[in-house]
Amino acid sequence: MTQRTPSQEWMRSARLAARIVRPGPQVSPAKAYDVVEGLRAAGHRAAELVPELAGLPAPTGLLSHVSVVDRRGWTITAARSMDHLLGLSTAHAVEGKPDPTDVTSGVEVMATLTFLSQRILGQFDPFGPSLATSPPPADTSVADPQPANASAQATSSTPPGNLVLVAPNVLATQRAMVVDFDDFALWIALHEQTHALQFHHAPWLATYMKDKAGELINGFPTESSLFDWVRAVASVLRGGPSVFDHVLDTAQRNTLSSVLAVMSVLEGHADTVMDNVSHRDIPSARALRRRFDARRNALTRRQEIIGRLLGAHLKSDQYRVGARFVRHVMSTAGPDTFHQIWRSPDHMPTTTELDEPDTWIARIAH
């Protein structure tokens, strides 16, 4: 029997997750069409608005490929992205390192994708293959069968990534929050297109994140990882901290710290860009801000436990810490100083500087 490659096993787990994930709200074909078209329009409108809102030059050409998918489509898209991020297509077994083809890894991938596929509203993906040429399989009654502007070509030196909007999740959340759909769709798209603009102005960023992901994965010793994960899960279920506090060694903690600092800047900056959205563009912007903030703080006990198991709680921390840092630098030193942050990894703040932004300002000034 031929052994599967890491990439094949990863995608097999993703397909299994796609088969068991719940489809989301049941709507008529006409309603599904309206949702998809509304999200596509929001994605392109956001690309037009976000450079001015962020105070950064617009790229020459396409900012991102816009695609609307269902939960199954997102699961496959996310798996393909992680395949590229971790280099599984070219990976081979290394003695003493974790094997992505083992049963434990497959179950973890399937469980993570199944959970996240029901929560993700939208995301900018700079890692996966272009959806302009290889759209993921999806339920066409819910998702866009062909990405918008599939024939458009970017003229920037940095290839555009994919803006992926998950139609069932956007619709379900919009209904739960009782907000205007068009305003909500544009709000989501603006946040994610801000990430597209960040990666455009920091062309080193995708490679940096890919390298750091490799450092984290390669730091796990096969002989102890399973025991550590079991112990970590038990701790979380008893009310303990994230699994990462148990399974990472010192080098991995340092790597994760660097990644989280960068992610805090990206998420915090995107959050502050939303402060500049005008009533003309999104009439209910203030109400959306209040309800989004409330939504982030209103986790159930079950969601809190799962979040700590998967590290999802870290994203909420990134919004808060990053936004506080960005707002302080912008108000104290001005946008020109802040935007130096996109020049190189050395211009990103450390975790200490995130809490002490004046230290970062002083370092950049010299």
C-alpha positions in Angstrom: 0.0 0.0 0.0 1.4 3.4 -1.0 1.9 5.8 1.9 0.1 9.1 1.5 2.2 12.3 1.3 1.7 14.9 4.0 -0.2 17.1 1.5 -2.5 14.2 0.5 -3.2 13.3 4.1 -3.9 17.0 5.0 -6.4 17.4 2.2 -8.0 14.1 3.0 -8.7 15.4 6.5 -10.1 18.6 5.0 -12.4 16.7 2.8 -13.7 14.6 5.7 -14.3 17.9 7.6 -16.1 19.3 4.7 -18.4 16.3 4.6 -19.5 16.6 8.2 -19.7 20.3 8.7 -23.3 21.7 9.1 -24.3 23.7 6.0 -25.7 26.8 7.8 -28.9 28.7 7.3 -31.4 27.3 4.8 -32.5 29.9 2.3 -34.2 30.0 -1.0 -32.1 30.0 -4.2 -33.1 33.7 -4.8 -32.0 34.7 -1.3 -28.7 32.7 -1.7 -28.1 34.6 -5.0 -28.7 38.0 -3.3 -26.3 37.1 -0.4 -23.5 36.0 -2.8 -23.9 39.1 -5.0 -24.0 41.4 -2.0 -20.8 39.9 -0.6 -19.0 40.1 -4.0 -20.0 43.7 -4.3 -18.9 44.4 -0.8 -15.5 42.8 -1.4 -14.8 45.0 -4.5 -16.2 48.2 -2.9 -14.0 47.6 0.2 -10.9 47.4 -2.1 -11.8 50.9 -3.4 -12.3 52.4 0.0 -9.6 50.9 2.2 -6.5 52.7 0.9 -7.9 56.1 1.8 -9.3 54.9 5.1 -5.9 53.4 6.0 -3.9 56.3 4.7 -1.8 54.1 2.4 -1.3 54.3 -1.4 -3.5 52.0 -3.4 -1.8 49.3 -5.4 -1.6 49.4 -9.1 -3.9 46.7 -10.2 -5.9 44.1 -8.2 -5.8 44.3 -4.4 -7.1 40.7 -3.9 -9.1 38.0 -5.7 -12.6 38.0 -4.2 -14.4 34.7 -3.7 -17.6 33.8 -1.9 -17.8 30.3 -0.5 -19.9 28.1 1.7 -18.6 26.3 4.8 -17.4 23.3 2.8 -15.7 25.6 0.3 -14.0 27.4 3.1 -12.7 24.2 4.6 -11.0 23.1 1.4 -9.7 26.6 0.8 -8.2 26.9 4.3 -6.6 23.5 4.0 -5.0 24.4 0.7 -3.7 27.6 2.2 -2.2 25.7 5.2 -0.7 23.1 2.8 1.2 26.0 1.0 2.0 27.7 4.3 3.6 24.6 5.8 5.1 23.3 2.6 3.4 19.9 2.9 3.5 19.3 -0.9 7.3 19.1 -0.7 7.6 17.7 2.8 9.2 14.4 3.7 9.5 12.4 6.8 12.3 13.5 9.2 13.4 11.3 12.0 12.5 12.7 15.4 10.0 15.2 14.0 6.1 15.0 13.9 4.6 13.2 10.9 1.6 15.1 9.4 0.3 11.8 8.0 -0.3 10.1 11.4 -3.8 9.5 12.8 -3.5 12.1 15.5 -2.6 14.9 13.1 -5.5 14.0 10.8 -8.0 14.1 13.6 -6.7 17.4 14.8 -6.9 18.9 11.4 -10.4 17.7 10.8 -11.7 18.9 14.2 -10.1 22.3 13.8 -11.4 22.9 10.3 -14.9 21.7 11.3 -15.0 24.1 14.3 -13.6 27.1 12.4 -15.7 26.6 9.3 -18.8 27.6 11.4 -17.2 30.7 12.8 -15.1 32.4 10.1 -16.9 35.3 8.5 -14.1 36.3 6.1 -10.4 36.2 5.7 -7.6 37.5 3.6 -5.3 34.6 2.6 -1.9 35.5 1.2 -0.6 31.9 1.2 -2.9 29.7 -0.8 -3.1 29.2 -4.6 -5.0 31.9 -6.5 -8.8 31.3 -6.4 -8.9 33.1 -9.7 -7.8 30.0 -11.4 -8.7 27.2 -9.0 -11.9 27.9 -7.0 -12.6 25.4 -4.3 -15.6 23.0 -4.6 -18.7 24.4 -3.0 -22.4 24.2 -2.8 -23.4 26.5 -5.6 -26.8 27.3 -3.9 -24.8 29.1 -1.2 -21.5 30.0 -2.6 -20.1 31.9 -5.6 -19.2 29.3 -8.3 -16.7 31.6 -10.0 -14.6 34.2 -8.1 -15.3 37.7 -9.2 -12.8 39.3 -11.6 -11.2 36.0 -12.2 -9.5 37.3 -15.4 -8.1 40.4 -13.8 -4.4 40.6 -13.5 -2.4 42.4 -10.8 0.4 44.6 -12.0 2.0 45.0 -8.6 5.2 43.2 -7.8 3.4 41.5 -4.9 0.9 39.0 -6.2 -2.6 39.5 -4.8 -3.9 37.0 -2.3 -7.5 35.8 -1.9 -10.3 37.6 0.0 -12.6 34.7 1.0 -16.1 35.5 2.4 -18.1 32.7 4.0 -21.7 33.3 3.0 -23.6 31.1 5.5 -21.6 32.5 8.4 -22.1 36.1 7.4 -25.8 35.6 6.9 -26.2 33.7 10.2 -24.2 36.3 12.2 -26.0 39.3 10.5 -29.3 37.8 11.5 -28.2 37.1 15.1 -26.9 40.7 15.4 -30.0 42.1 13.8 -28.1 44.6 11.5 -28.4 45.7 7.9 -26.9 43.0 5.6 -25.2 45.4 3.1 -23.6 47.4 5.9 -22.5 44.2 7.7 -21.0 42.7 4.5 -19.0 45.9 3.7 -17.8 46.1 7.3 -16.4 42.5 7.1 -14.9 43.1 3.7 -13.2 46.4 4.8 -11.5 44.7 7.7 -10.2 41.9 5.5 -9.2 44.1 2.6 -7.1 46.1 5.1 -5.1 42.9 5.6 -4.7 42.7 1.8 -3.3 46.2 1.8 -1.0 45.4 4.7 0.6 42.5 2.9 0.9 44.6 -0.3 2.9 47.3 1.6 4.9 44.7 3.5 6.0 42.3 0.7 8.3 40.5 3.2 5.4 39.6 5.4 4.1 36.4 3.8 7.5 34.8 3.7 8.2 35.9 7.3 5.0 34.2 8.5 5.7 31.1 6.5 9.2 30.8 8.0 7.9 31.3 11.5 5.2 28.6 11.0 8.0 26.2 9.9 10.0 27.0 13.0 7.0 26.2 15.2 6.1 22.9 13.5 9.7 21.7 13.3 10.2 22.3 17.0 7.8 19.5 18.1 9.6 16.3 19.1 7.5 13.3 18.0 8.1 11.3 21.1 6.6 13.8 23.5 4.1 15.8 21.5 1.1 13.5 21.9 1.5 13.2 25.7 1.9 16.9 26.0 -1.2 17.6 23.9 -3.3 15.2 26.1 -2.0 16.8 29.2 -2.7 20.3 27.8 -6.3 19.4 26.8 -7.0 18.1 30.3 -5.7 21.3 31.8 -7.9 23.4 29.6 -11.0 21.4 30.5 -10.2 22.0 34.2 -10.1 25.8 33.5 -6.4 26.1 32.8 -4.7 28.4 30.2 -4.2 27.7 26.4 -2.7 24.5 25.2 0.3 26.5 23.9 1.4 27.1 27.5 2.0 23.4 27.9 3.3 22.1 24.5 5.9 24.8 23.4 9.5 24.8 24.4 11.5 28.0 25.0 12.5 28.5 21.4 8.9 27.9 20.2 7.6 30.3 22.7 10.0 33.0 21.4 8.9 32.3 17.9 5.2 32.4 18.8 5.8 35.6 20.7 7.2 37.2 17.5 4.3 36.0 15.4 1.8 37.2 17.9 3.4 40.6 18.0 3.1 40.9 14.2 -0.5 39.6 14.3 -1.4 42.1 17.0 -0.2 44.9 14.7 -2.2 43.5 11.7 -5.4 43.0 13.6 -5.1 46.2 15.7 -4.4 48.3 12.6 -7.3 46.8 10.8 -9.5 47.5 13.8 -8.4 51.1 13.9 -9.0 51.6 10.2 -12.6 50.8 10.9 -12.7 53.9 13.1 -12.4 56.0 9.9 -15.4 54.5 8.2 -17.9 57.3 7.4 -21.7 57.3 7.9 -21.9 57.8 4.1 -20.2 54.5 3.4 -21.8 52.5 6.2 -24.7 54.3 7.8 -24.9 51.9 10.7 -21.1 51.9 11.4 -21.4 53.0 15.0 -24.0 50.4 15.8 -21.9 47.7 14.1 -18.8 48.7 16.2 -20.8 48.4 19.4 -22.3 45.1 18.5 -19.0 43.6 17.3 -17.3 44.6 20.5 -20.1 43.0 22.5 -19.9 39.9 20.4 -16.2 39.5 21.1 -16.8 39.7 24.8 -19.8 37.4 24.9 -18.3 33.9 24.6 -20.1 31.0 26.1 -18.3 28.6 28.4 -18.1 26.0 25.6 -16.7 28.5 23.1 -14.2 29.7 25.7 -12.9 26.2 26.2 -12.7 25.4 22.5 -11.0 28.7 21.9 -8.3 27.9 24.4 -7.9 24.4 22.9 -7.4 25.9 19.4 -5.7 29.1 20.4 -8.6 31.1 19.1 -8.7 33.2 22.2 -5.4 34.8 21.1 -7.2 36.7 18.3 -9.3 38.7 20.7 -6.2 39.6 22.6 -4.6 40.7 19.3 -7.4 43.1 18.6 -7.2 44.8 22.0 -3.4 45.0 22.4 -2.7 45.9 18.8 -5.4 48.5 18.5 -4.2 50.2 21.7 -0.6 50.3 20.3 -1.7 51.6 16.9 -3.9 54.3 18.3 -1.1 55.5 20.7 1.5 55.7 17.9 -0.9 57.4 15.5 -1.9 60.0 18.0 1.6 60.6 19.5 3.9 60.3 16.5 1.6 60.5 13.5 0.8 58.2 10.6 4.1 58.6 8.8 5.9 57.2 11.8 3.5 54.3 12.2 3.6 53.3 8.6 7.4 52.7 8.8 6.2 49.4 10.5 5.7 47.9 7.0 9.3 48.3 6.0 10.8 45.1 7.5 10.4 42.6 10.3 12.9 44.8 12.4 10.4 47.6 12.2 7.7 45.5 13.9 7.3 46.0 17.7 8.3 43.4 20.2 5.8 42.1 22.7 7.3 44.5 25.2 7.0 47.4 22.9 3.4 46.6 22.2 2.7 47.4 25.9 5.2 50.3 25.8 4.6 52.0 22.4 6.8 55.0 23.3 9.8 52.6 23.4 9.0 51.5 19.8 8.6 55.2 18.7 12.0 56.0 20.2 13.7 53.0 18.6 12.2 53.8 15.1 13.2 57.5 15.4 16.8 56.5 15.7 
